[in-house]
Amino acid sequence: MTISDRQLRRIVEIGRLSNECLREDDFAALMTEQMLVAFDSCSAVFMAFEPGEQLVLGEFASYGIEDRHTRAYRDRYHRQDPCFLQFQRDWIAGRVPVVATDRVVDSERAYRQSGYYREFMAATRVDKSMVFGLRSGDSLIGLVGLHRQRRQPHYSDADLLGAELVVPYLTTALRFRHYARAVEAGDSQAAASLATARAQPAPGAGLSAAALRRFDLTSRQAELAGLVEQGLTNAQIADRLGLSANTVENHLAAVYRKTGTRSRTALVRRLR
Protein backbone atom coordinates (compact mmCIF):
# COMPACT_ATOMS: atom_id res chain seq x y z
CA MET A 1 0.00 0.00 0.00
CA THR A 2 1.46 3.34 -1.07
CA ILE A 3 0.26 6.91 -1.19
CA SER A 4 1.05 8.80 -4.37
CA ASP A 5 3.34 11.81 -4.28
CA ARG A 6 0.43 13.94 -5.44
CA GLN A 7 -1.79 12.84 -2.56
CA LEU A 8 1.03 13.31 -0.06
CA ARG A 9 1.51 16.87 -1.28
CA ARG A 10 -2.22 17.49 -0.92
CA ILE A 11 -2.21 16.14 2.63
CA VAL A 12 0.74 18.33 3.58
CA GLU A 13 -1.11 21.30 2.06
CA ILE A 14 -4.15 20.51 4.22
CA GLY A 15 -1.87 20.52 7.25
CA ARG A 16 -0.40 23.89 6.28
CA LEU A 17 -3.77 25.50 5.58
CA SER A 18 -5.36 24.07 8.73
CA ASN A 19 -2.74 26.00 10.70
CA GLU A 20 -2.92 29.20 8.65
CA CYS A 21 -6.74 29.35 8.59
CA LEU A 22 -7.36 28.55 12.26
CA ARG A 23 -9.32 31.72 12.92
CA GLU A 24 -11.18 31.96 9.61
CA ASP A 25 -14.98 31.89 9.86
CA ASP A 26 -15.15 29.62 6.83
CA PHE A 27 -12.50 27.20 8.16
CA ALA A 28 -14.73 24.14 7.71
CA ALA A 29 -15.59 25.09 4.13
CA LEU A 30 -11.92 25.66 3.27
CA MET A 31 -10.90 22.29 4.69
CA THR A 32 -13.79 20.52 2.97
CA GLU A 33 -12.73 21.87 -0.42
CA GLN A 34 -9.12 20.80 0.15
CA MET A 35 -10.09 17.26 1.19
CA LEU A 36 -12.31 16.90 -1.86
CA VAL A 37 -9.28 17.50 -4.08
CA ALA A 38 -6.87 15.40 -2.00
CA PHE A 39 -9.11 12.34 -2.10
CA ASP A 40 -10.45 12.67 -5.67
CA SER A 41 -14.01 13.05 -4.43
CA CYS A 42 -17.06 14.51 -6.13
CA SER A 43 -18.47 16.03 -2.94
CA ALA A 44 -17.64 16.36 0.74
CA VAL A 45 -19.08 17.45 4.08
CA PHE A 46 -17.41 18.59 7.31
CA MET A 47 -19.16 18.96 10.64
CA ALA A 48 -17.60 20.36 13.82
CA PHE A 49 -18.93 19.52 17.29
CA GLU A 50 -18.39 21.33 20.54
CA PRO A 51 -16.45 19.14 23.04
CA GLY A 52 -18.83 17.02 25.08
CA GLU A 53 -21.69 17.14 22.56
CA GLN A 54 -23.53 13.94 21.71
CA LEU A 55 -23.17 12.44 18.23
CA VAL A 56 -26.18 14.31 16.84
CA LEU A 57 -25.86 15.76 13.37
CA GLY A 58 -26.27 19.51 13.00
CA GLU A 59 -25.16 21.95 10.31
CA PHE A 60 -22.62 20.79 7.73
CA ALA A 61 -20.08 22.68 5.70
CA SER A 62 -20.62 21.04 2.32
CA TYR A 63 -19.00 21.21 -1.09
CA GLY A 64 -20.59 19.78 -4.21
CA ILE A 65 -23.91 18.88 -2.53
CA GLU A 66 -27.17 20.77 -2.77
CA ASP A 67 -28.45 22.14 0.54
CA ARG A 68 -31.70 20.19 0.21
CA HIS A 69 -29.78 16.91 0.05
CA THR A 70 -27.66 17.89 3.05
CA ARG A 71 -30.80 18.68 5.05
CA ALA A 72 -32.47 15.43 4.00
CA TYR A 73 -29.41 13.44 5.10
CA ARG A 74 -29.21 15.24 8.45
CA ASP A 75 -32.93 14.92 9.17
CA ARG A 76 -33.58 11.39 7.95
CA TYR A 77 -31.20 9.43 5.78
CA HIS A 78 -28.16 9.28 8.07
CA ARG A 79 -30.13 6.67 10.03
CA GLN A 80 -29.97 4.41 6.95
CA ASP A 81 -26.39 5.14 5.83
CA PRO A 82 -24.29 1.97 6.38
CA CYS A 83 -21.08 4.04 6.70
CA PHE A 84 -22.49 6.37 9.34
CA LEU A 85 -24.12 3.52 11.24
CA GLN A 86 -20.82 1.62 11.35
CA PHE A 87 -19.00 4.75 12.44
CA GLN A 88 -21.59 5.27 15.19
CA ARG A 89 -21.17 1.68 16.43
CA ASP A 90 -17.38 2.02 16.48
CA TRP A 91 -17.59 5.37 18.28
CA ILE A 92 -19.82 3.88 21.00
CA ALA A 93 -17.27 1.06 21.34
CA GLY A 94 -14.50 3.64 21.90
CA ARG A 95 -12.96 3.57 18.43
CA VAL A 96 -12.70 6.37 15.86
CA PRO A 97 -12.03 4.55 12.59
CA VAL A 98 -12.03 5.47 8.94
CA VAL A 99 -15.07 3.78 7.36
CA ALA A 100 -15.65 3.18 3.63
CA THR A 101 -18.75 1.86 1.88
CA ASP A 102 -17.27 -1.30 0.37
CA ARG A 103 -15.84 -2.28 3.78
CA VAL A 104 -19.24 -2.25 5.52
CA VAL A 105 -21.90 -3.39 3.00
CA ASP A 106 -22.61 -7.09 2.47
CA SER A 107 -22.72 -6.70 -1.31
CA GLU A 108 -22.75 -3.84 -3.78
CA ARG A 109 -25.84 -5.25 -5.47
CA ALA A 110 -27.86 -5.36 -2.25
CA TYR A 111 -26.59 -1.91 -1.32
CA ARG A 112 -27.71 -0.37 -4.62
CA GLN A 113 -31.09 -2.03 -4.34
CA SER A 114 -31.67 -0.67 -0.83
CA GLY A 115 -34.22 2.05 -0.16
CA TYR A 116 -31.47 4.32 1.12
CA TYR A 117 -29.57 4.12 -2.17
CA ARG A 118 -32.58 4.37 -4.48
CA GLU A 119 -34.33 7.13 -2.55
CA PHE A 120 -31.37 9.25 -1.52
CA MET A 121 -27.98 8.34 -2.98
CA ALA A 122 -29.20 8.12 -6.57
CA ALA A 123 -30.66 11.63 -6.30
CA THR A 124 -27.32 13.03 -5.14
CA ARG A 125 -25.34 11.09 -7.78
CA VAL A 126 -23.18 9.76 -4.95
CA ASP A 127 -22.34 6.06 -5.06
CA LYS A 128 -19.83 5.48 -2.29
CA SER A 129 -18.50 7.23 0.82
CA MET A 130 -15.60 7.45 3.24
CA VAL A 131 -16.30 8.73 6.77
CA PHE A 132 -13.87 9.57 9.56
CA GLY A 133 -13.99 11.39 12.87
CA LEU A 134 -11.81 13.83 14.81
CA ARG A 135 -11.42 13.12 18.50
CA SER A 136 -10.17 15.19 21.42
CA GLY A 137 -9.99 13.21 24.65
CA ASP A 138 -13.32 11.46 25.02
CA SER A 139 -15.14 13.94 22.78
CA LEU A 140 -15.90 13.73 19.09
CA ILE A 141 -15.14 17.21 17.75
CA GLY A 142 -15.44 16.67 14.01
CA LEU A 143 -16.92 14.39 11.36
CA VAL A 144 -15.85 14.26 7.71
CA GLY A 145 -17.67 12.57 4.83
CA LEU A 146 -16.17 12.22 1.35
CA HIS A 147 -18.06 10.91 -1.68
CA ARG A 148 -17.42 9.39 -5.10
CA GLN A 149 -19.64 8.70 -8.08
CA ARG A 150 -20.35 5.27 -9.50
CA ARG A 151 -17.79 5.64 -12.31
CA GLN A 152 -15.05 6.24 -9.72
CA PRO A 153 -13.24 3.46 -7.82
CA HIS A 154 -13.85 2.63 -4.19
CA TYR A 155 -11.69 4.39 -1.61
CA SER A 156 -8.49 2.37 -1.44
CA ASP A 157 -6.28 1.35 1.47
CA ALA A 158 -4.02 4.28 0.50
CA ASP A 159 -7.01 6.65 0.72
CA LEU A 160 -7.88 5.33 4.18
CA LEU A 161 -4.25 5.79 5.27
CA GLY A 162 -4.30 9.30 3.83
CA ALA A 163 -7.40 10.10 5.87
CA GLU A 164 -5.65 8.90 9.02
CA LEU A 165 -2.71 11.19 8.22
CA VAL A 166 -5.09 14.16 7.84
CA VAL A 167 -6.82 13.53 11.17
CA PRO A 168 -4.08 14.96 13.47
CA TYR A 169 -3.91 18.22 11.51
CA LEU A 170 -7.65 18.82 11.60
CA THR A 171 -7.98 17.68 15.22
CA THR A 172 -5.31 20.11 16.41
CA ALA A 173 -6.92 22.95 14.43
CA LEU A 174 -10.40 22.29 15.83
CA ARG A 175 -9.08 22.04 19.37
CA PHE A 176 -7.42 25.41 18.95
CA ARG A 177 -10.64 26.95 17.62
CA HIS A 178 -12.63 25.60 20.57
CA TYR A 179 -10.12 26.89 23.09
CA ALA A 180 -9.86 30.25 21.35
CA ARG A 181 -13.62 30.75 21.62
CA ALA A 182 -13.49 29.85 25.31
CA VAL A 183 -10.65 32.31 25.90
CA GLU A 184 -12.58 35.08 24.16
CA ALA A 185 -15.46 34.29 26.49
CA GLY A 186 -13.17 34.86 29.50
CA ASP A 187 -12.53 31.23 30.48
CA SER A 188 -9.09 31.36 32.17
CA GLN A 189 -8.82 27.58 32.39
CA ALA A 190 -9.24 27.32 28.64
CA ALA A 191 -6.47 29.90 28.20
CA ALA A 192 -3.95 27.47 29.70
CA SER A 193 -5.24 24.68 27.47
CA LEU A 194 -4.99 26.97 24.46
CA ALA A 195 -1.30 27.58 25.07
CA THR A 196 -0.71 23.83 25.21
CA ALA A 197 -2.77 23.12 22.12
CA ARG A 198 -1.09 25.86 20.12
CA ALA A 199 2.42 24.79 21.08
CA GLN A 200 1.83 21.11 20.38
CA PRO A 201 2.19 20.10 16.72
CA ALA A 202 0.03 17.46 15.14
CA PRO A 203 1.49 13.93 15.53
CA GLY A 204 4.06 13.45 12.83
CA ALA A 205 4.04 17.10 11.73
CA GLY A 206 7.83 17.25 12.03
CA LEU A 207 8.38 13.99 10.18
CA SER A 208 8.99 13.52 6.47
CA ALA A 209 6.00 12.08 4.59
CA ALA A 210 8.41 10.59 2.07
CA ALA A 211 10.33 8.83 4.86
CA LEU A 212 7.13 7.42 6.36
CA ARG A 213 6.23 6.06 2.93
CA ARG A 214 9.74 4.76 2.22
CA PHE A 215 9.81 2.64 5.36
CA ASP A 216 6.25 1.40 4.72
CA LEU A 217 4.97 2.29 8.18
CA THR A 218 1.33 1.48 8.88
CA SER A 219 -0.96 4.35 9.88
CA ARG A 220 -0.72 3.33 13.54
CA GLN A 221 3.08 3.08 13.36
CA ALA A 222 3.29 6.51 11.70
CA GLU A 223 1.04 7.96 14.39
CA LEU A 224 3.18 6.44 17.14
CA ALA A 225 6.39 7.71 15.48
CA GLY A 226 4.87 11.19 15.42
CA LEU A 227 4.17 11.04 19.16
CA VAL A 228 7.72 9.83 19.80
CA GLU A 229 8.91 12.85 17.79
CA GLN A 230 6.88 15.06 20.13
CA GLY A 231 8.80 13.62 23.08
CA LEU A 232 6.02 11.53 24.64
CA THR A 233 6.96 8.54 26.75
CA ASN A 234 5.52 5.07 26.12
CA ALA A 235 3.13 5.55 29.03
CA GLN A 236 1.94 8.90 27.63
CA ILE A 237 1.51 7.40 24.16
CA ALA A 238 -0.51 4.53 25.62
CA ASP A 239 -2.76 7.00 27.40
CA ARG A 240 -3.13 9.21 24.31
CA LEU A 241 -4.02 6.33 21.98
CA GLY A 242 -5.99 4.23 24.45
CA LEU A 243 -3.57 1.31 24.16
CA SER A 244 -1.78 -0.87 26.68
CA ALA A 245 1.88 -0.20 27.43
CA ASN A 246 2.80 -3.60 25.95
CA THR A 247 1.01 -2.79 22.71
CA VAL A 248 2.89 0.50 22.41
CA GLU A 249 6.19 -1.30 23.04
CA ASN A 250 5.35 -3.87 20.35
CA HIS A 251 4.45 -1.16 17.83
CA LEU A 252 7.63 0.74 18.61
CA ALA A 253 9.73 -2.40 18.24
CA ALA A 254 8.20 -2.94 14.80
CA VAL A 255 9.00 0.67 13.83
CA TYR A 256 12.59 0.20 14.97
CA ARG A 257 12.89 -2.94 12.82
CA LYS A 258 11.46 -1.26 9.72
CA THR A 259 13.65 1.82 10.05
CA GLY A 260 16.80 0.02 11.16
CA THR A 261 17.09 2.08 14.35
CA ARG A 262 17.49 1.22 18.02
CA SER A 263 16.65 4.40 19.89
CA ARG A 264 14.01 7.14 19.89
CA THR A 265 16.58 9.78 18.93
CA ALA A 266 17.83 7.72 15.98
CA LEU A 267 14.26 7.02 14.90
CA VAL A 268 13.27 10.67 14.81
CA ARG A 269 16.46 11.59 12.96
CA ARG A 270 15.82 8.83 10.38
CA LEU A 271 12.25 9.97 9.71
CA ARG A 272 12.90 13.70 9.37
ZIJO-V355212 format. One record per backbone hydrogen bond with DSSP energy under -0.5 kcal/mol. CO is the residue of the C=O (numbers start at 1). NH is the residue of the N-H. If there is no record, write none. Layout:
BEGIN
co:nh
CO:NH
CO:NH
END
This chain:
BEGIN
co:nh
4:8
5:9
6:10
7:11
8:12
9:13
10:14
11:15
12:16
13:17
14:18
15:19
16:20
17:21
19:22
21:24
24:27
26:30
27:31
28:32
29:33
30:34
31:35
32:36
33:37
34:38
35:39
36:41
37:40
43:147
44:63
45:145
46:61
47:143
50:53
54:56
60:62
61:46
63:44
66:69
66:70
67:71
68:72
69:73
70:74
71:75
72:76
72:77
73:78
76:79
77:80
77:81
80:82
81:85
82:86
83:87
84:88
85:89
86:90
87:91
88:92
89:93
90:95
91:94
97:99
97:133
99:131
100:103
100:104
101:104
101:105
107:111
108:112
109:113
111:114
114:118
115:119
116:120
116:121
117:122
120:124
121:124
121:125
121:126
128:148
129:101
130:146
131:99
132:144
134:141
134:142
136:139
139:136
139:141
141:49
142:134
143:47
144:132
145:45
146:130
147:42
147:43
148:127
148:128
149:152
156:160
157:161
158:162
159:163
160:164
161:165
162:166
163:167
164:168
165:169
166:169
166:170
167:171
168:172
169:173
170:174
171:175
172:176
173:177
174:178
175:179
176:180
177:181
178:182
179:183
180:184
181:185
182:187
183:186
186:188
187:191
188:192
189:193
190:194
191:195
192:196
193:197
194:198
195:199
196:200
199:201
202:205
204:207
208:212
209:213
210:214
211:215
212:217
213:216
218:222
219:223
220:224
221:225
222:226
223:227
224:228
225:229
226:204
226:230
227:231
227:232
228:231
233:237
234:238
235:239
236:240
237:241
238:242
238:243
244:248
245:249
246:250
247:251
248:252
249:253
250:254
251:255
252:256
253:257
254:258
255:259
256:260
256:261
263:267
264:268
265:269
266:270
267:271
268:272
269:272
271:208
END
